[in-house]
């Protein structure tokens, strides 16, 4: 319902209640009140002139003489104050069977009066119907009737933002320069549509923004509307689908009708995958309502004229499950990737958010960006907020660089658990484990520099952590770099083996990561020489899958699976042998660093820099080829290869 119709309904209900109150007021007697006992006294004394007998009251006239001797003074005052004169009275009727007989004996004229009950009867029928109607309306509204009532269940729930309400322009969107450059053409078309159509060109009907969560797809869509100064219709894909068949299709039609009425305009559908999932992909769980809604959306996209200034934007982080009919030319003609920002993009995003907080002189956006590889725009906004909260808790006048470092640790590793007390032996194991990670990163070429090492428990299960800070964003890695990364991950376990002679459960997460890297090297990147340049990961990874993530389960022979498992073990064992060899050579530095870590609990970059000066870097020359350490490492790898039937050393 429209607001005007809603107002009319409530106005009718209000008037109805007011009329009911007025009716009760008018029906109430406006004469003095005479107690029934005094009425009986006056009746016996012959002071009653005439009466009218009603269902609930008895009214009448009194004879004027002698009332002062028969009635109390208070009753006389009430007759004068409330009555139509001092000789009029009204008294409430009680259950008195002798009333008529007493009136006849007193020779009083009396008459009966039947009260009209039409209003009460009408009320008894109408009021329950009104209450039932109100309850039904409420239930229908809760069950999917929308914010405006069940009578307009098919109306679109899109929110219309005008330019002054969005308040977002391209200046507020950073780190996605390529996406902005693609979408500036859409803005220019919305501003000057005739300029683009003079040579026969047409603007894309639909633009699909694809990217991981939190990268700014919705913000970018609002910025387009803010730049172009056109109405912005925003709706989520899930809002089209209701329990009633046909409602979603009706909402699609209504949305496009609203947009055409205000063209030029932008329609933005967030989470398009909730609406546009591929038809027939799940034959056992089909949803007719979703398919009808999708069909209506496809029909509307075919029907609107792009020269009218209507542009459809949509966003999704699961483009691989969308229906192919949505992605064909003439519908979503253009697909724009809004990916996680690189280091330069993170610096730009941080500069946008850092303007909102008071910063200390030691805060540098580039340093913070180097600490946050893989962070999305939403993650960076949360990081700035967390740093500001930490500075507020310590009653600081500005946010310092250390607050940002602690905020990164809090987001990545979780909250500090200083109340989680470890015994002396466990603290020694954790200290050597984390120092093993740090020394391996210092000794291996190409490894990211170590920023901080701590044995303070964090999060759910982390008893310590080592933070590495990449010097640059990497998009391509060699086999040697992957092997070195595995060696750094296994160096904690190697340190436990070297110092304590036994293994603990502290390397569980490291083993998961190492196994994932090794399996990706074998099955996806073809780095196992024995298996050749073959990809065994038959299932195509999703567009936004995490690098190194194993998603496939191909139909392989048993013999091939054995060779894959053997190659994975060879890579892992080779990385472990490398980590063990470099820690044996730097045993003194390992013990020294662990002792310092036990004393201070946390080692910052400055202390780690002093330790790095004492570390012997790992290489074939520095470990003396043919010497004991390198020979033992090679023998470990070869023994694993022989046991699995792979005679070539893949490391």
HUCOR-V651186 format. One record per residue. PHI is phi in degrees with one decimal (* if undefined). Layout:
<<PHI> <PHI>>
//
This chain:
<<*> <-77.5> <-62.2> <-65.0> <-69.0> <-61.3> <-62.3> <-63.6> <-63.4> <-68.9> <-64.0> <-64.0> <-63.4> <-63.3> <-63.3> <-62.5> <-68.3> <-64.4> <-62.3> <-63.9> <-65.9> <-64.6> <-61.9> <-63.8> <-68.0> <-69.2> <-77.4> <-71.8> <-68.4> <-115.0> <-121.1> <-65.3> <-98.2> <-117.9> <-57.4> <-64.4> <-64.1> <-67.3> <-60.6> <-65.8> <-63.9> <-65.6> <-64.4> <-67.0> <-81.8> <74.6> <-98.2> <-96.2> <-87.6> <-154.2> <-137.4> <-123.4> <-96.6> <-113.6> <-65.9> <-113.9> <-133.5> <-125.1> <-119.6> <174.6> <-119.9> <-105.3> <-79.6> <-73.8> <-83.9> <78.4> <-70.6> <-63.6> <-82.9> <-102.2> <-112.1> <-64.3> <-62.2> <-64.1> <-66.5> <-62.1> <-65.2> <-66.0> <-62.8> <-72.2> <-79.4> <-105.3> <-91.3> <-87.8> <154.4> <-73.2> <-101.3> <-97.2> <-145.5> <-144.4> <-138.9> <-74.2> <-77.9> <-114.4> <-74.8> <-128.1> <-66.1> <-92.1> <-61.7> <-63.9> <-63.6> <-66.6> <-65.1> <-67.4> <-64.8> <-85.3> <54.8> <-99.6> <-72.7> <-141.1> <-146.5> <-97.8> <-137.7> <-89.0> <-81.5> <-75.4> <-118.6> <-65.5> <-69.2> <-65.0> <-63.8> <-61.7> <-64.2> <-65.3> <-90.9> <-77.5> <-60.7> <-60.1> <-65.0> <-64.5> <-63.8> <-62.5> <-62.5> <-66.4> <-64.9> <-62.5> <-61.1> <-63.0> <-64.8> <-64.6> <-66.6> <-68.0> <-85.1> <125.5> <-75.9> <93.2> <-73.0> <-110.7> <103.3> <-74.7> <-69.7> <-124.7> <-64.1> <-89.3> <-73.0> <-71.9> <-98.1> <-64.6> <-93.0> <-98.2> <-107.9> <-86.8> <-58.2> <-68.5> <-88.5> <-67.7> <63.7> <-124.6> <-128.9> <-63.1> <-66.8> <-90.2> <-114.4> <-125.0> <83.5> <-131.5> <-61.9> <-65.0> <-64.5> <-63.2> <-62.9> <-66.2> <-88.7> <-61.5> <-64.9> <-65.0> <-63.1> <-63.7> <-65.2> <-64.8> <-78.7> <-132.5> <-65.0> <-67.5> <-63.8> <-82.6> <-95.4> <-68.9> <-102.7> <92.8> <-79.0> <-130.2> <-77.1> <-57.7> <-65.6> <-133.6> <-123.7> <-102.7> <-92.5> <-116.1> <174.5> <-63.8> <-62.6> <84.9> <-89.8> <101.0> <-67.3> <-65.3> <-61.5> <-66.0> <-64.3> <-67.3> <-67.1> <-62.4> <-64.4> <-67.1> <-69.7> <-82.1> <68.5> <-120.0> <-60.3> <-125.4> <-95.4> <-118.5> <-152.8> <-90.3> <-61.0> <-70.0> <-74.7> <-78.4> <-97.3> <-125.8> <-75.6> <-93.7> <-68.5> <98.4> <-69.0> <-60.8> <-62.9> <-64.8> <-69.3> <-61.7> <-61.2> <-65.4> <-62.5> <-69.2> <-64.7> <-62.0> <-67.6> <-63.3> <-66.8> <-116.6> <-60.2> <-70.0> <-154.5> <-120.6> <-104.8> <-119.7> <-110.2> <-85.8> <51.7> <-61.5> <-64.0> <-67.0> <-104.9> <-104.4> <-59.9> <-56.4> <-72.5> <82.0> <-71.0> <-126.5> <-63.4> <-83.2> <-133.0> <-64.4> <-130.5> <-60.4> <-63.9> <-63.4> <-66.7> <-63.3> <-64.1> <-63.7> <-60.8> <-67.0> <-63.7> <-62.8> <-65.1> <-66.1> <-67.6> <-74.5> <-90.5> <-85.5> <-87.9> <-62.7> <-71.3> <-76.3> <92.2> <-107.1> <-121.9> <-104.3> <-110.7> <-145.2> <-135.1> <-158.0> <-112.5> <-135.0> <-68.3> <-70.2> <-100.4> <-72.4> <-66.4> <-58.7> <-66.3> <-72.4> <-92.8> <-74.2> <-61.9> <98.9> <-119.3> <-91.4> <-66.5> <-123.2> <-117.1> <-113.2> <-83.3> <-111.2> <-92.1> <-62.8> <-72.7> <-80.4> <-62.1> <-62.8> <-63.9> <-65.2> <-62.0> <-64.9> <-65.5> <-62.5> <-62.8> <-66.4> <-79.8> <-69.7> <-64.8> <-89.0> <-123.4> <-89.0> <-104.9> <-82.2> <-69.3> <-92.3> <-83.4> <-130.9> <-63.7> <-66.8> <-64.8> <-66.0> <-63.3> <-67.8> <-83.1> <-124.6> <-66.6> <84.9> <-74.3> <-88.1> <-60.9> <-65.7> <-63.7> <-67.6> <-62.4> <-66.7> <-61.7> <-61.6> <-65.7> <-62.9> <-63.5> <-63.7> <-65.5> <-62.8> <-65.9> <-66.1> <-63.3> <-93.0> <57.4> <-84.1> <-88.8> <-155.3> <-86.2> <-97.5> <-63.4> <-64.1> <-64.9> <-69.2> <-62.4> <-66.3> <-66.9> <-62.2> <-61.5> <-66.4> <-73.6> <-79.1> <-101.8> <103.1> <-73.9> <-67.4> <-120.7> <-69.7> <-83.2> <-85.4> <-89.4> <-103.7> <-75.4> <-61.7> <-67.5> <-63.3> <-64.2> <-65.2> <-63.4> <-64.7> <-62.2> <-68.4> <-60.8> <-69.1> <-68.7> <-62.9> <-57.1> <-64.6> <-66.7> <-64.9> <-65.7> <-73.0> <-86.9> <-90.8> <-72.2> <84.3> <-76.2> <-67.1> <-60.8> <-82.1> <-96.8> <-162.4> <-130.4> <-147.2> <-114.3> <-82.9> <-60.7> <-139.0> <63.3> <-81.0> <-131.8> <-78.6> <-88.7> <-168.6> <-157.2> <-126.8> <-104.0> <-107.7> <-114.5> <-65.1> <-83.2> <-158.6> <-76.5> <-116.4> <-119.3> <-143.5> <-128.6> <-86.5> <-62.9> <-61.9> <-66.3> <-66.6> <-64.4> <-65.3> <-64.3> <-65.8> <-63.9> <-64.4> <-66.1> <-88.3> <-66.6> <-63.8> <-65.3> <-64.8> <-64.7> <-62.7> <-63.7> <-69.2> <-87.8> <-105.8> <73.3> <-152.8> <-103.1> <-127.0> <-86.8> <-72.5> <-102.1> <-60.1> <-67.7> <-61.7> <-66.0> <-62.0> <-66.3> <-64.0> <-62.5> <-63.2> <-64.1> <-64.4> <-66.7> <-64.4> <-61.5> <-81.6> <-88.2> <-105.4> <-99.4> <61.9> <-96.1> <-89.9> <-62.0> <-69.5> <-98.2> <78.5> <-85.8> <-125.3> <-97.9> <-101.2> <-90.9> <-64.1> <-75.0> <-67.5> <-66.3> <-67.6> <-60.3> <-109.4> <-71.1> <-75.2> <-57.7> <85.5> <-76.2> <-90.8> <-114.5> <-94.4> <-140.2> <-68.9> <-87.5> <-110.7> <-73.2> <-64.3> <-65.7> <-64.0> <-60.9> <-63.2> <-67.8> <-64.1> <-62.4> <-65.7> <-66.1> <-62.2> <-63.3> <-62.4> <-62.3> <-67.2> <-65.9> <-64.0> <-65.9> <-66.1> <-63.9> <-62.9> <-63.4> <-65.3> <-66.4> <-71.3> <-73.5> <-61.2> <-70.2> <-110.9> <-60.5> <-64.0> <-68.0> <-61.6> <-66.7> <-65.0> <-65.1> <-65.0> <-63.8> <-66.1> <-68.8> <-64.2> <-76.2> <-98.6> <71.3> <-140.6> <-115.7> <-88.0> <-63.4> <-66.6> <-64.8> <-67.6> <-66.2> <-68.5> <-67.5> <-62.6> <-64.3> <-97.3> <-84.0> <-87.2> <-61.2> <-88.6> <-166.6> <-64.6> <-78.5> <-72.2> <-94.9> <53.2> <-53.9> <87.9> <-73.0> <-66.7> <-65.2> <-69.9> <-63.4> <-65.4> <-63.4> <-66.4> <-64.6> <-60.9> <-65.8> <-67.0> <-65.2> <-65.0> <-62.5> <-65.6> <-66.3> <-99.3> <88.0> <-105.0> <-86.1> <-96.5> <-76.1> <-81.1> <-103.7>>
//
